[in-house]
Amino acid sequence: MKAVIVDSYGPPSVAMVKEVAKPVPKKNEVLIQVHATTVNRTDCGIRQGNYFLMRCFTGLFKPSSPILGTDYAGRVTGVGSEVHKFSIGDHVFGFNDNGISSHAEFMTISEDKNISTIPDGLPFNEAVASLEGVHYAYNFFFKTKLRLKSRILINGTTGAIGSALLQILVSEGHMVDAVCGTKHVDLVKSLGAAHVFDYEKEDFTKTDKRYHVVFDAVGKSRFTHCKALLEDKGLYLSSELGKNGENIYLPFTTLFNKKRVIFPIPFDCQRSLKLIKELIEKKQFKPLIDKSYSIDEIADAYEYAESGKKVGNIILSISTK
């Protein structure tokens, strides 16, 4: 089978498509023909290996799992002898933000891990685009314990995380302002933003508005820049480590301050997967999809993912059979 192999940390060019052995499911595993996966910020971070902290989990000198990929949508083509929850032909999706080796034509996963049937009628590309971004958005949401109709600002609303977070917060009745570039203002308004700051025309940090929570869903701002936007007891959250990894230690230094930093680390993928399926079935969320690439175009997909231009999700189409 074809798989994207990353034998060393480095630029997009280190990702090579090679022929490898097709995996064989163990007695409690299902074999999945992967139809679609994404190329996301986590994949890029693992491939780059820029953060030593991340290498503690992904391999000190090279990726411990050469097949990257954190999410998948596909069809069950084989089952182990002790599998009872899934059958051949089922359309399934799932993810693991620590890596799940889904940048390949086939993958295996235990039936008790992060796997669920896809809501009826949902295409594979929309299914996979509904996973990792929503997972992070949900963890942001739960971490804040927001009161009803909180005033919230999201910086980076056109990414997979930001666009999902906006839709979740609006569906829960919160008042959400958003930050994006000029050509995406109408799109972000259509997702439910009460007010949109066009960062190409104005500096959102200079507004007189005050918020209960500021979410930096794209990791391009800092607590010091956004602190004045927060009300007393306001919270600042970021999806990135921040300059010099500051978002790791700022939660401790601001613990007893009126304005605090929270750096949520998501863990419960199975809870998120259940909530994602419910959100889709209630038609309270629709993923944004930017571009699709074939598996042979993986280097191009990585380059675009790191260009800072993407809107929503980048799809890697693996199989159309």
Disulfide bonds with the S-S distance in Angstrom:
none
